[in-house]
Amino acid sequence: MPDLTEEEYDALDEKWTKNPPKPGPNGTGFFAQRKAALAAQSACSITVDSFTADYLLAKAEAAHKTPADIISDMVQEQMAVAL
């Protein structure tokens, strides 16, 4: 994220001071919705050896993606080849 100027910092401070985020009832607030979205993205977990984990992390950093995105891309490529 680029650094902000003093004026931009002041504008953000004023905005959030005058209009603080309000939590919603029954999981309708911002943080509850974000937590639910993140939980939906990570449907299951798998265990891999350290070599595979290092490979995935290196590929993810190089592509500016998450390791889950790299795995998803690999699976989609393999499924496309199989068809």
mmCIF file of the N, C-alpha and C atoms, coordinates in Angstrom:
data_MODEL
# 
_entry.id   MODEL 
# 
loop_
_atom_site.group_PDB 
_atom_site.id 
_atom_site.type_symbol 
_atom_site.label_atom_id 
_atom_site.label_alt_id 
_atom_site.label_comp_id 
_atom_site.label_asym_id 
_atom_site.label_entity_id 
_atom_site.label_seq_id 
_atom_site.pdbx_PDB_ins_code 
_atom_site.Cartn_x 
_atom_site.Cartn_y 
_atom_site.Cartn_z 
_atom_site.occupancy 
_atom_site.B_iso_or_equiv 
_atom_site.pdbx_formal_charge 
_atom_site.auth_seq_id 
_atom_site.auth_comp_id 
_atom_site.auth_asym_id 
_atom_site.auth_atom_id 
_atom_site.pdbx_PDB_model_num 
ATOM 1   N N  . MET A 1 1  ? 0.844   -1.162  0.000   1.00 0.00 ? 1  MET A N  1 
ATOM 2   C CA . MET A 1 1  ? 0.000   0.000   0.000   1.00 0.00 ? 1  MET A CA 1 
ATOM 3   C C  . MET A 1 1  ? 0.895   1.232   0.000   1.00 0.00 ? 1  MET A C  1 
ATOM 4   N N  . PRO A 1 2  ? 0.638   2.177   -0.874  1.00 0.00 ? 2  PRO A N  1 
ATOM 5   C CA . PRO A 1 2  ? 1.483   3.373   -0.911  1.00 0.00 ? 2  PRO A CA 1 
ATOM 6   C C  . PRO A 1 2  ? 1.310   4.202   0.360   1.00 0.00 ? 2  PRO A C  1 
ATOM 7   N N  . ASP A 1 3  ? 2.383   4.915   0.677   1.00 0.00 ? 3  ASP A N  1 
ATOM 8   C CA . ASP A 1 3  ? 2.331   5.778   1.851   1.00 0.00 ? 3  ASP A CA 1 
ATOM 9   C C  . ASP A 1 3  ? 1.390   6.950   1.582   1.00 0.00 ? 3  ASP A C  1 
ATOM 10  N N  . LEU A 1 4  ? 0.706   7.388   2.613   1.00 0.00 ? 4  LEU A N  1 
ATOM 11  C CA . LEU A 1 4  ? -0.252  8.482   2.483   1.00 0.00 ? 4  LEU A CA 1 
ATOM 12  C C  . LEU A 1 4  ? 0.377   9.805   2.891   1.00 0.00 ? 4  LEU A C  1 
ATOM 13  N N  . THR A 1 5  ? -0.177  10.873  2.371   1.00 0.00 ? 5  THR A N  1 
ATOM 14  C CA . THR A 1 5  ? 0.267   12.206  2.778   1.00 0.00 ? 5  THR A CA 1 
ATOM 15  C C  . THR A 1 5  ? -0.404  12.556  4.099   1.00 0.00 ? 5  THR A C  1 
ATOM 16  N N  . GLU A 1 6  ? 0.071   13.616  4.718   1.00 0.00 ? 6  GLU A N  1 
ATOM 17  C CA . GLU A 1 6  ? -0.531  14.061  5.978   1.00 0.00 ? 6  GLU A CA 1 
ATOM 18  C C  . GLU A 1 6  ? -2.006  14.407  5.796   1.00 0.00 ? 6  GLU A C  1 
ATOM 19  N N  . GLU A 1 7  ? -2.353  15.011  4.668   1.00 0.00 ? 7  GLU A N  1 
ATOM 20  C CA . GLU A 1 7  ? -3.743  15.375  4.406   1.00 0.00 ? 7  GLU A CA 1 
ATOM 21  C C  . GLU A 1 7  ? -4.613  14.116  4.290   1.00 0.00 ? 7  GLU A C  1 
ATOM 22  N N  . GLU A 1 8  ? -4.068  13.093  3.629   1.00 0.00 ? 8  GLU A N  1 
ATOM 23  C CA . GLU A 1 8  ? -4.833  11.851  3.488   1.00 0.00 ? 8  GLU A CA 1 
ATOM 24  C C  . GLU A 1 8  ? -5.006  11.154  4.833   1.00 0.00 ? 8  GLU A C  1 
ATOM 25  N N  . TYR A 1 9  ? -3.940  11.167  5.650   1.00 0.00 ? 9  TYR A N  1 
ATOM 26  C CA . TYR A 1 9  ? -4.052  10.603  6.997   1.00 0.00 ? 9  TYR A CA 1 
ATOM 27  C C  . TYR A 1 9  ? -5.119  11.342  7.803   1.00 0.00 ? 9  TYR A C  1 
ATOM 28  N N  . ASP A 1 10 ? -5.098  12.659  7.725   1.00 0.00 ? 10 ASP A N  1 
ATOM 29  C CA . ASP A 1 10 ? -6.078  13.461  8.452   1.00 0.00 ? 10 ASP A CA 1 
ATOM 30  C C  . ASP A 1 10 ? -7.496  13.182  7.964   1.00 0.00 ? 10 ASP A C  1 
ATOM 31  N N  . ALA A 1 11 ? -7.670  13.040  6.651   1.00 0.00 ? 11 ALA A N  1 
ATOM 32  C CA . ALA A 1 11 ? -8.999  12.764  6.100   1.00 0.00 ? 11 ALA A CA 1 
ATOM 33  C C  . ALA A 1 11 ? -9.511  11.405  6.570   1.00 0.00 ? 11 ALA A C  1 
ATOM 34  N N  . LEU A 1 12 ? -8.628  10.385  6.558   1.00 0.00 ? 12 LEU A N  1 
ATOM 35  C CA . LEU A 1 12 ? -9.042  9.056   7.036   1.00 0.00 ? 12 LEU A CA 1 
ATOM 36  C C  . LEU A 1 12 ? -9.351  9.088   8.528   1.00 0.00 ? 12 LEU A C  1 
ATOM 37  N N  . ASP A 1 13 ? -8.522  9.782   9.299   1.00 0.00 ? 13 ASP A N  1 
ATOM 38  C CA . ASP A 1 13 ? -8.772  9.884   10.733  1.00 0.00 ? 13 ASP A CA 1 
ATOM 39  C C  . ASP A 1 13 ? -10.117 10.533  11.001  1.00 0.00 ? 13 ASP A C  1 
ATOM 40  N N  . GLU A 1 14 ? -10.396 11.609  10.298  1.00 0.00 ? 14 GLU A N  1 
ATOM 41  C CA . GLU A 1 14 ? -11.668 12.304  10.476  1.00 0.00 ? 14 GLU A CA 1 
ATOM 42  C C  . GLU A 1 14 ? -12.843 11.418  10.072  1.00 0.00 ? 14 GLU A C  1 
ATOM 43  N N  . LYS A 1 15 ? -12.696 10.719  8.941   1.00 0.00 ? 15 LYS A N  1 
ATOM 44  C CA . LYS A 1 15 ? -13.779 9.852   8.459   1.00 0.00 ? 15 LYS A CA 1 
ATOM 45  C C  . LYS A 1 15 ? -14.123 8.778   9.489   1.00 0.00 ? 15 LYS A C  1 
ATOM 46  N N  . TRP A 1 16 ? -13.099 8.063   9.991   1.00 0.00 ? 16 TRP A N  1 
ATOM 47  C CA . TRP A 1 16 ? -13.374 6.960   10.910  1.00 0.00 ? 16 TRP A CA 1 
ATOM 48  C C  . TRP A 1 16 ? -13.688 7.435   12.320  1.00 0.00 ? 16 TRP A C  1 
ATOM 49  N N  . THR A 1 17 ? -13.267 8.649   12.671  1.00 0.00 ? 17 THR A N  1 
ATOM 50  C CA . THR A 1 17 ? -13.629 9.193   13.977  1.00 0.00 ? 17 THR A CA 1 
ATOM 51  C C  . THR A 1 17 ? -15.102 9.589   13.989  1.00 0.00 ? 17 THR A C  1 
ATOM 52  N N  . LYS A 1 18 ? -15.553 10.211  12.909  1.00 0.00 ? 18 LYS A N  1 
ATOM 53  C CA . LYS A 1 18 ? -16.949 10.648  12.834  1.00 0.00 ? 18 LYS A CA 1 
ATOM 54  C C  . LYS A 1 18 ? -17.895 9.510   12.476  1.00 0.00 ? 18 LYS A C  1 
ATOM 55  N N  . ASN A 1 19 ? -17.418 8.490   11.766  1.00 0.00 ? 19 ASN A N  1 
ATOM 56  C CA . ASN A 1 19 ? -18.269 7.378   11.318  1.00 0.00 ? 19 ASN A CA 1 
ATOM 57  C C  . ASN A 1 19 ? -17.619 6.041   11.666  1.00 0.00 ? 19 ASN A C  1 
ATOM 58  N N  . PRO A 1 20 ? -17.581 5.684   12.947  1.00 0.00 ? 20 PRO A N  1 
ATOM 59  C CA . PRO A 1 20 ? -16.940 4.416   13.310  1.00 0.00 ? 20 PRO A CA 1 
ATOM 60  C C  . PRO A 1 20 ? -17.749 3.229   12.761  1.00 0.00 ? 20 PRO A C  1 
ATOM 61  N N  . PRO A 1 21 ? -17.077 2.133   12.412  1.00 0.00 ? 21 PRO A N  1 
ATOM 62  C CA . PRO A 1 21 ? -17.818 0.964   11.929  1.00 0.00 ? 21 PRO A CA 1 
ATOM 63  C C  . PRO A 1 21 ? -18.696 0.402   13.042  1.00 0.00 ? 21 PRO A C  1 
ATOM 64  N N  . LYS A 1 22 ? -19.884 -0.027  12.666  1.00 0.00 ? 22 LYS A N  1 
ATOM 65  C CA . LYS A 1 22 ? -20.823 -0.554  13.648  1.00 0.00 ? 22 LYS A CA 1 
ATOM 66  C C  . LYS A 1 22 ? -21.013 -2.049  13.408  1.00 0.00 ? 22 LYS A C  1 
ATOM 67  N N  . PRO A 1 23 ? -20.825 -2.859  14.447  1.00 0.00 ? 23 PRO A N  1 
ATOM 68  C CA . PRO A 1 23 ? -21.059 -4.288  14.275  1.00 0.00 ? 23 PRO A CA 1 
ATOM 69  C C  . PRO A 1 23 ? -22.547 -4.565  14.107  1.00 0.00 ? 23 PRO A C  1 
ATOM 70  N N  . GLY A 1 24 ? -22.848 -5.505  13.247  1.00 0.00 ? 24 GLY A N  1 
ATOM 71  C CA . GLY A 1 24 ? -24.238 -5.862  13.016  1.00 0.00 ? 24 GLY A CA 1 
ATOM 72  C C  . GLY A 1 24 ? -24.661 -7.045  13.888  1.00 0.00 ? 24 GLY A C  1 
ATOM 73  N N  . PRO A 1 25 ? -25.938 -7.203  14.104  1.00 0.00 ? 25 PRO A N  1 
ATOM 74  C CA . PRO A 1 25 ? -26.413 -8.336  14.895  1.00 0.00 ? 25 PRO A CA 1 
ATOM 75  C C  . PRO A 1 25 ? -26.374 -9.630  14.085  1.00 0.00 ? 25 PRO A C  1 
ATOM 76  N N  . ASN A 1 26 ? -26.203 -10.730 14.765  1.00 0.00 ? 26 ASN A N  1 
ATOM 77  C CA . ASN A 1 26 ? -26.292 -12.056 14.151  1.00 0.00 ? 26 ASN A CA 1 
ATOM 78  C C  . ASN A 1 26 ? -25.324 -12.269 12.989  1.00 0.00 ? 26 ASN A C  1 
ATOM 79  N N  . GLY A 1 27 ? -24.086 -11.798 13.134  1.00 0.00 ? 27 GLY A N  1 
ATOM 80  C CA . GLY A 1 27 ? -23.091 -12.058 12.115  1.00 0.00 ? 27 GLY A CA 1 
ATOM 81  C C  . GLY A 1 27 ? -23.203 -11.232 10.855  1.00 0.00 ? 27 GLY A C  1 
ATOM 82  N N  . THR A 1 28 ? -23.871 -10.087 10.921  1.00 0.00 ? 28 THR A N  1 
ATOM 83  C CA . THR A 1 28 ? -24.011 -9.266  9.727   1.00 0.00 ? 28 THR A CA 1 
ATOM 84  C C  . THR A 1 28 ? -22.991 -8.130  9.680   1.00 0.00 ? 28 THR A C  1 
ATOM 85  N N  . GLY A 1 29 ? -22.117 -8.040  10.683  1.00 0.00 ? 29 GLY A N  1 
ATOM 86  C CA . GLY A 1 29 ? -21.101 -6.993  10.709  1.00 0.00 ? 29 GLY A CA 1 
ATOM 87  C C  . GLY A 1 29 ? -19.939 -7.307  9.783   1.00 0.00 ? 29 GLY A C  1 
ATOM 88  N N  . PHE A 1 30 ? -19.068 -6.331  9.607   1.00 0.00 ? 30 PHE A N  1 
ATOM 89  C CA . PHE A 1 30 ? -17.937 -6.440  8.687   1.00 0.00 ? 30 PHE A CA 1 
ATOM 90  C C  . PHE A 1 30 ? -17.029 -7.604  9.046   1.00 0.00 ? 30 PHE A C  1 
ATOM 91  N N  . PHE A 1 31 ? -16.603 -7.687  10.311  1.00 0.00 ? 31 PHE A N  1 
ATOM 92  C CA . PHE A 1 31 ? -15.650 -8.716  10.712  1.00 0.00 ? 31 PHE A CA 1 
ATOM 93  C C  . PHE A 1 31 ? -16.259 -10.112 10.645  1.00 0.00 ? 31 PHE A C  1 
ATOM 94  N N  . ALA A 1 32 ? -17.535 -10.247 10.991  1.00 0.00 ? 32 ALA A N  1 
ATOM 95  C CA . ALA A 1 32 ? -18.195 -11.553 10.908  1.00 0.00 ? 32 ALA A CA 1 
ATOM 96  C C  . ALA A 1 32 ? -18.319 -12.007 9.458   1.00 0.00 ? 32 ALA A C  1 
ATOM 97  N N  . GLN A 1 33 ? -18.629 -11.075 8.561   1.00 0.00 ? 33 GLN A N  1 
ATOM 98  C CA . GLN A 1 33 ? -18.733 -11.431 7.147   1.00 0.00 ? 33 GLN A CA 1 
ATOM 99  C C  . GLN A 1 33 ? -17.371 -11.800 6.580   1.00 0.00 ? 33 GLN A C  1 
ATOM 100 N N  . ARG A 1 34 ? -16.330 -11.074 6.980   1.00 0.00 ? 34 ARG A N  1 
ATOM 101 C CA . ARG A 1 34 ? -14.978 -11.383 6.497   1.00 0.00 ? 34 ARG A CA 1 
ATOM 102 C C  . ARG A 1 34 ? -14.526 -12.750 7.008   1.00 0.00 ? 34 ARG A C  1 
ATOM 103 N N  . LYS A 1 35 ? -14.806 -13.042 8.265   1.00 0.00 ? 35 LYS A N  1 
ATOM 104 C CA . LYS A 1 35 ? -14.432 -14.335 8.833   1.00 0.00 ? 35 LYS A CA 1 
ATOM 105 C C  . LYS A 1 35 ? -15.154 -15.459 8.101   1.00 0.00 ? 35 LYS A C  1 
ATOM 106 N N  . ALA A 1 36 ? -16.426 -15.277 7.795   1.00 0.00 ? 36 ALA A N  1 
ATOM 107 C CA . ALA A 1 36 ? -17.184 -16.297 7.069   1.00 0.00 ? 36 ALA A CA 1 
ATOM 108 C C  . ALA A 1 36 ? -16.643 -16.489 5.657   1.00 0.00 ? 36 ALA A C  1 
ATOM 109 N N  . ALA A 1 37 ? -16.256 -15.400 5.004   1.00 0.00 ? 37 ALA A N  1 
ATOM 110 C CA . ALA A 1 37 ? -15.711 -15.501 3.648   1.00 0.00 ? 37 ALA A CA 1 
ATOM 111 C C  . ALA A 1 37 ? -14.376 -16.237 3.655   1.00 0.00 ? 37 ALA A C  1 
ATOM 112 N N  . LEU A 1 38 ? -13.536 -15.957 4.633   1.00 0.00 ? 38 LEU A N  1 
ATOM 113 C CA . LEU A 1 38 ? -12.252 -16.642 4.728   1.00 0.00 ? 38 LEU A CA 1 
ATOM 114 C C  . LEU A 1 38 ? -12.433 -18.121 5.062   1.00 0.00 ? 38 LEU A C  1 
ATOM 115 N N  . ALA A 1 39 ? -13.411 -18.435 5.894   1.00 0.00 ? 39 ALA A N  1 
ATOM 116 C CA . ALA A 1 39 ? -13.680 -19.826 6.229   1.00 0.00 ? 39 ALA A CA 1 
ATOM 117 C C  . ALA A 1 39 ? -14.176 -20.591 5.009   1.00 0.00 ? 39 ALA A C  1 
ATOM 118 N N  . ALA A 1 40 ? -14.965 -19.941 4.167   1.00 0.00 ? 40 ALA A N  1 
ATOM 119 C CA . ALA A 1 40 ? -15.467 -20.588 2.958   1.00 0.00 ? 40 ALA A CA 1 
ATOM 120 C C  . ALA A 1 40 ? -14.346 -20.850 1.964   1.00 0.00 ? 40 ALA A C  1 
ATOM 121 N N  . GLN A 1 41 ? -13.340 -19.978 1.937   1.00 0.00 ? 41 GLN A N  1 
ATOM 122 C CA . GLN A 1 41 ? -12.222 -20.160 1.026   1.00 0.00 ? 41 GLN A CA 1 
ATOM 123 C C  . GLN A 1 41 ? -11.349 -21.331 1.435   1.00 0.00 ? 41 GLN A C  1 
ATOM 124 N N  . SER A 1 42 ? -11.163 -21.532 2.704   1.00 0.00 ? 42 SER A N  1 
ATOM 125 C CA . SER A 1 42 ? -10.309 -22.625 3.177   1.00 0.00 ? 42 SER A CA 1 
ATOM 126 C C  . SER A 1 42 ? -11.180 -23.788 3.615   1.00 0.00 ? 42 SER A C  1 
ATOM 127 N N  . ALA A 1 43 ? -11.711 -24.486 2.631   1.00 0.00 ? 43 ALA A N  1 
ATOM 128 C CA . ALA A 1 43 ? -12.667 -25.555 2.902   1.00 0.00 ? 43 ALA A CA 1 
ATOM 129 C C  . ALA A 1 43 ? -12.016 -26.735 3.613   1.00 0.00 ? 43 ALA A C  1 
ATOM 130 N N  . CYS A 1 44 ? -10.770 -27.055 3.274   1.00 0.00 ? 44 CYS A N  1 
ATOM 131 C CA . CYS A 1 44 ? -10.103 -28.165 3.939   1.00 0.00 ? 44 CYS A CA 1 
ATOM 132 C C  . CYS A 1 44 ? -8.607  -27.901 3.966   1.00 0.00 ? 44 CYS A C  1 
ATOM 133 N N  . SER A 1 45 ? -7.918  -28.651 4.784   1.00 0.00 ? 45 SER A N  1 
ATOM 134 C CA . SER A 1 45 ? -6.470  -28.497 4.849   1.00 0.00 ? 45 SER A CA 1 
ATOM 135 C C  . SER A 1 45 ? -5.818  -29.840 4.550   1.00 0.00 ? 45 SER A C  1 
ATOM 136 N N  . ILE A 1 46 ? -4.621  -29.769 4.018   1.00 0.00 ? 46 ILE A N  1 
ATOM 137 C CA . ILE A 1 46 ? -3.865  -30.982 3.720   1.00 0.00 ? 46 ILE A CA 1 
ATOM 138 C C  . ILE A 1 46 ? -2.475  -30.835 4.317   1.00 0.00 ? 46 ILE A C  1 
ATOM 139 N N  . THR A 1 47 ? -1.805  -31.945 4.499   1.00 0.00 ? 47 THR A N  1 
ATOM 140 C CA . THR A 1 47 ? -0.448  -31.934 5.017   1.00 0.00 ? 47 THR A CA 1 
ATOM 141 C C  . THR A 1 47 ? 0.499   -32.277 3.889   1.00 0.00 ? 47 THR A C  1 
ATOM 142 N N  . VAL A 1 48 ? 1.541   -31.477 3.728   1.00 0.00 ? 48 VAL A N  1 
ATOM 143 C CA . VAL A 1 48 ? 2.550   -31.727 2.713   1.00 0.00 ? 48 VAL A CA 1 
ATOM 144 C C  . VAL A 1 48 ? 3.923   -31.721 3.372   1.00 0.00 ? 48 VAL A C  1 
ATOM 145 N N  . ASP A 1 49 ? 4.886   -32.324 2.686   1.00 0.00 ? 49 ASP A N  1 
ATOM 146 C CA . ASP A 1 49 ? 6.240   -32.343 3.232   1.00 0.00 ? 49 ASP A CA 1 
ATOM 147 C C  . ASP A 1 49 ? 6.865   -30.951 3.080   1.00 0.00 ? 49 ASP A C  1 
ATOM 148 N N  . SER A 1 50 ? 7.993   -30.742 3.726   1.00 0.00 ? 50 SER A N  1 
ATOM 149 C CA . SER A 1 50 ? 8.609   -29.416 3.735   1.00 0.00 ? 50 SER A CA 1 
ATOM 150 C C  . SER A 1 50 ? 9.108   -29.009 2.350   1.00 0.00 ? 50 SER A C  1 
ATOM 151 N N  . PHE A 1 51 ? 9.575   -29.952 1.539   1.00 0.00 ? 51 PHE A N  1 
ATOM 152 C CA . PHE A 1 51 ? 10.028  -29.615 0.188   1.00 0.00 ? 51 PHE A CA 1 
ATOM 153 C C  . PHE A 1 51 ? 8.866   -29.058 -0.639  1.00 0.00 ? 51 PHE A C  1 
ATOM 154 N N  . THR A 1 52 ? 7.710   -29.718 -0.565  1.00 0.00 ? 52 THR A N  1 
ATOM 155 C CA . THR A 1 52 ? 6.534   -29.265 -1.306  1.00 0.00 ? 52 THR A CA 1 
ATOM 156 C C  . THR A 1 52 ? 6.061   -27.911 -0.792  1.00 0.00 ? 52 THR A C  1 
ATOM 157 N N  . ALA A 1 53 ? 6.069   -27.731 0.514   1.00 0.00 ? 53 ALA A N  1 
ATOM 158 C CA . ALA A 1 53 ? 5.649   -26.458 1.098   1.00 0.00 ? 53 ALA A CA 1 
ATOM 159 C C  . ALA A 1 53 ? 6.578   -25.332 0.653   1.00 0.00 ? 53 ALA A C  1 
ATOM 160 N N  . ASP A 1 54 ? 7.884   -25.588 0.664   1.00 0.00 ? 54 ASP A N  1 
ATOM 161 C CA . ASP A 1 54 ? 8.842   -24.568 0.221   1.00 0.00 ? 54 ASP A CA 1 
ATOM 162 C C  . ASP A 1 54 ? 8.635   -24.233 -1.251  1.00 0.00 ? 54 ASP A C  1 
ATOM 163 N N  . TYR A 1 55 ? 8.384   -25.249 -2.065  1.00 0.00 ? 55 TYR A N  1 
ATOM 164 C CA . TYR A 1 55 ? 8.142   -25.042 -3.495  1.00 0.00 ? 55 TYR A CA 1 
ATOM 165 C C  . TYR A 1 55 ? 6.901   -24.178 -3.705  1.00 0.00 ? 55 TYR A C  1 
ATOM 166 N N  . LEU A 1 56 ? 5.823   -24.520 -3.014  1.00 0.00 ? 56 LEU A N  1 
ATOM 167 C CA . LEU A 1 56 ? 4.585   -23.748 -3.147  1.00 0.00 ? 56 LEU A CA 1 
ATOM 168 C C  . LEU A 1 56 ? 4.769   -22.299 -2.703  1.00 0.00 ? 56 LEU A C  1 
ATOM 169 N N  . LEU A 1 57 ? 5.472   -22.101 -1.606  1.00 0.00 ? 57 LEU A N  1 
ATOM 170 C CA . LEU A 1 57 ? 5.704   -20.741 -1.124  1.00 0.00 ? 57 LEU A CA 1 
ATOM 171 C C  . LEU A 1 57 ? 6.556   -19.942 -2.105  1.00 0.00 ? 57 LEU A C  1 
ATOM 172 N N  . ALA A 1 58 ? 7.573   -20.578 -2.688  1.00 0.00 ? 58 ALA A N  1 
ATOM 173 C CA . ALA A 1 58 ? 8.423   -19.886 -3.653  1.00 0.00 ? 58 ALA A CA 1 
ATOM 174 C C  . ALA A 1 58 ? 7.631   -19.516 -4.905  1.00 0.00 ? 58 ALA A C  1 
ATOM 175 N N  . LYS A 1 59 ? 6.815   -20.465 -5.406  1.00 0.00 ? 59 LYS A N  1 
ATOM 176 C CA . LYS A 1 59 ? 5.986   -20.183 -6.576  1.00 0.00 ? 59 LYS A CA 1 
ATOM 177 C C  . LYS A 1 59 ? 4.975   -19.080 -6.274  1.00 0.00 ? 59 LYS A C  1 
ATOM 178 N N  . ALA A 1 60 ? 4.391   -19.110 -5.087  1.00 0.00 ? 60 ALA A N  1 
ATOM 179 C CA . ALA A 1 60 ? 3.384   -18.117 -4.705  1.00 0.00 ? 60 ALA A CA 1 
ATOM 180 C C  . ALA A 1 60 ? 4.007   -16.727 -4.611  1.00 0.00 ? 60 ALA A C  1 
ATOM 181 N N  . GLU A 1 61 ? 5.173   -16.635 -4.003  1.00 0.00 ? 61 GLU A N  1 
ATOM 182 C CA . GLU A 1 61 ? 5.832   -15.335 -3.891  1.00 0.00 ? 61 GLU A CA 1 
ATOM 183 C C  . GLU A 1 61 ? 6.209   -14.795 -5.265  1.00 0.00 ? 61 GLU A C  1 
ATOM 184 N N  . ALA A 1 62 ? 6.707   -15.662 -6.141  1.00 0.00 ? 62 ALA A N  1 
ATOM 185 C CA . ALA A 1 62 ? 7.118   -15.227 -7.473  1.00 0.00 ? 62 ALA A CA 1 
ATOM 186 C C  . ALA A 1 62 ? 5.926   -14.743 -8.294  1.00 0.00 ? 62 ALA A C  1 
ATOM 187 N N  . ALA A 1 63 ? 4.771   -15.380 -8.108  1.00 0.00 ? 63 ALA A N  1 
ATOM 188 C CA . ALA A 1 63 ? 3.578   -15.034 -8.882  1.00 0.00 ? 63 ALA A CA 1 
ATOM 189 C C  . ALA A 1 63 ? 2.684   -14.021 -8.168  1.00 0.00 ? 63 ALA A C  1 
ATOM 190 N N  . HIS A 1 64 ? 3.075   -13.609 -6.955  1.00 0.00 ? 64 HIS A N  1 
ATOM 191 C CA . HIS A 1 64 ? 2.265   -12.688 -6.141  1.00 0.00 ? 64 HIS A CA 1 
ATOM 192 C C  . HIS A 1 64 ? 0.866   -13.262 -5.920  1.00 0.00 ? 64 HIS A C  1 
ATOM 193 N N  . LYS A 1 65 ? 0.825   -14.542 -5.568  1.00 0.00 ? 65 LYS A N  1 
ATOM 194 C CA . LYS A 1 65 ? -0.424  -15.235 -5.275  1.00 0.00 ? 65 LYS A CA 1 
ATOM 195 C C  . LYS A 1 65 ? -0.284  -15.942 -3.936  1.00 0.00 ? 65 LYS A C  1 
ATOM 196 N N  . THR A 1 66 ? -1.368  -16.571 -3.509  1.00 0.00 ? 66 THR A N  1 
ATOM 197 C CA . THR A 1 66 ? -1.315  -17.380 -2.297  1.00 0.00 ? 66 THR A CA 1 
ATOM 198 C C  . THR A 1 66 ? -0.982  -18.821 -2.692  1.00 0.00 ? 66 THR A C  1 
ATOM 199 N N  . PRO A 1 67 ? -0.457  -19.620 -1.766  1.00 0.00 ? 67 PRO A N  1 
ATOM 200 C CA . PRO A 1 67 ? -0.216  -21.028 -2.080  1.00 0.00 ? 67 PRO A CA 1 
ATOM 201 C C  . PRO A 1 67 ? -1.503  -21.746 -2.522  1.00 0.00 ? 67 PRO A C  1 
ATOM 202 N N  . ALA A 1 68 ? -2.641  -21.370 -1.947  1.00 0.00 ? 68 ALA A N  1 
ATOM 203 C CA . ALA A 1 68 ? -3.905  -21.977 -2.355  1.00 0.00 ? 68 ALA A CA 1 
ATOM 204 C C  . ALA A 1 68 ? -4.215  -21.665 -3.812  1.00 0.00 ? 68 ALA A C  1 
ATOM 205 N N  . ASP A 1 69 ? -3.900  -20.455 -4.267  1.00 0.00 ? 69 ASP A N  1 
ATOM 206 C CA . ASP A 1 69 ? -4.113  -20.099 -5.668  1.00 0.00 ? 69 ASP A CA 1 
ATOM 207 C C  . ASP A 1 69 ? -3.215  -20.928 -6.584  1.00 0.00 ? 69 ASP A C  1 
ATOM 208 N N  . ILE A 1 70 ? -1.974  -21.146 -6.162  1.00 0.00 ? 70 ILE A N  1 
ATOM 209 C CA . ILE A 1 70 ? -1.043  -21.953 -6.960  1.00 0.00 ? 70 ILE A CA 1 
ATOM 210 C C  . ILE A 1 70 ? -1.563  -23.381 -7.083  1.00 0.00 ? 70 ILE A C  1 
ATOM 211 N N  . ILE A 1 71 ? -2.024  -23.951 -5.984  1.00 0.00 ? 71 ILE A N  1 
ATOM 212 C CA . ILE A 1 71 ? -2.561  -25.315 -6.021  1.00 0.00 ? 71 ILE A CA 1 
ATOM 213 C C  . ILE A 1 71 ? -3.801  -25.362 -6.903  1.00 0.00 ? 71 ILE A C  1 
ATOM 214 N N  . SER A 1 72 ? -4.670  -24.389 -6.775  1.00 0.00 ? 72 SER A N  1 
ATOM 215 C CA . SER A 1 72 ? -5.876  -24.339 -7.592  1.00 0.00 ? 72 SER A CA 1 
ATOM 216 C C  . SER A 1 72 ? -5.525  -24.275 -9.073  1.00 0.00 ? 72 SER A C  1 
ATOM 217 N N  . ASP A 1 73 ? -4.540  -23.433 -9.417  1.00 0.00 ? 73 ASP A N  1 
ATOM 218 C CA . ASP A 1 73 ? -4.106  -23.340 -10.816 1.00 0.00 ? 73 ASP A CA 1 
ATOM 219 C C  . ASP A 1 73 ? -3.563  -24.678 -11.322 1.00 0.00 ? 73 ASP A C  1 
ATOM 220 N N  . MET A 1 74 ? -2.762  -25.352 -10.482 1.00 0.00 ? 74 MET A N  1 
ATOM 221 C CA . MET A 1 74 ? -2.195  -26.645 -10.878 1.00 0.00 ? 74 MET A CA 1 
ATOM 222 C C  . MET A 1 74 ? -3.290  -27.686 -11.116 1.00 0.00 ? 74 MET A C  1 
ATOM 223 N N  . VAL A 1 75 ? -4.270  -27.707 -10.229 1.00 0.00 ? 75 VAL A N  1 
ATOM 224 C CA . VAL A 1 75 ? -5.367  -28.674 -10.370 1.00 0.00 ? 75 VAL A CA 1 
ATOM 225 C C  . VAL A 1 75 ? -6.176  -28.378 -11.629 1.00 0.00 ? 75 VAL A C  1 
ATOM 226 N N  . GLN A 1 76 ? -6.464  -27.114 -11.874 1.00 0.00 ? 76 GLN A N  1 
ATOM 227 C CA . GLN A 1 76 ? -7.233  -26.752 -13.070 1.00 0.00 ? 76 GLN A CA 1 
ATOM 228 C C  . GLN A 1 76 ? -6.479  -27.111 -14.339 1.00 0.00 ? 76 GLN A C  1 
ATOM 229 N N  . GLU A 1 77 ? -5.153  -26.914 -14.352 1.00 0.00 ? 77 GLU A N  1 
ATOM 230 C CA . GLU A 1 77 ? -4.351  -27.288 -15.512 1.00 0.00 ? 77 GLU A CA 1 
ATOM 231 C C  . GLU A 1 77 ? -4.408  -28.791 -15.749 1.00 0.00 ? 77 GLU A C  1 
ATOM 232 N N  . GLN A 1 78 ? -4.285  -29.570 -14.672 1.00 0.00 ? 78 GLN A N  1 
ATOM 233 C CA . GLN A 1 78 ? -4.317  -31.027 -14.796 1.00 0.00 ? 78 GLN A CA 1 
ATOM 234 C C  . GLN A 1 78 ? -5.685  -31.509 -15.267 1.00 0.00 ? 78 GLN A C  1 
ATOM 235 N N  . MET A 1 79 ? -6.740  -30.865 -14.809 1.00 0.00 ? 79 MET A N  1 
ATOM 236 C CA . MET A 1 79 ? -8.079  -31.253 -15.232 1.00 0.00 ? 79 MET A CA 1 
ATOM 237 C C  . MET A 1 79 ? -8.296  -30.899 -16.701 1.00 0.00 ? 79 MET A C  1 
ATOM 238 N N  . ALA A 1 80 ? -7.756  -29.777 -17.145 1.00 0.00 ? 80 ALA A N  1 
ATOM 239 C CA . ALA A 1 80 ? -7.870  -29.388 -18.550 1.00 0.00 ? 80 ALA A CA 1 
ATOM 240 C C  . ALA A 1 80 ? -7.123  -30.362 -19.456 1.00 0.00 ? 80 ALA A C  1 
ATOM 241 N N  . VAL A 1 81 ? -5.968  -30.837 -19.005 1.00 0.00 ? 81 VAL A N  1 
ATOM 242 C CA . VAL A 1 81 ? -5.180  -31.804 -19.776 1.00 0.00 ? 81 VAL A CA 1 
ATOM 243 C C  . VAL A 1 81 ? -5.925  -33.136 -19.854 1.00 0.00 ? 81 VAL A C  1 
ATOM 244 N N  . ALA A 1 82 ? -6.589  -33.517 -18.759 1.00 0.00 ? 82 ALA A N  1 
ATOM 245 C CA . ALA A 1 82 ? -7.294  -34.799 -18.707 1.00 0.00 ? 82 ALA A CA 1 
ATOM 246 C C  . ALA A 1 82 ? -8.512  -34.813 -19.629 1.00 0.00 ? 82 ALA A C  1 
ATOM 247 N N  . LEU A 1 83 ? -9.073  -33.667 -19.890 1.00 0.00 ? 83 LEU A N  1 
ATOM 248 C CA . LEU A 1 83 ? -10.256 -33.605 -20.756 1.00 0.00 ? 83 LEU A CA 1 
ATOM 249 C C  . LEU A 1 83 ? -9.773  -33.571 -22.153 1.00 0.00 ? 83 LEU A C  1 
# 
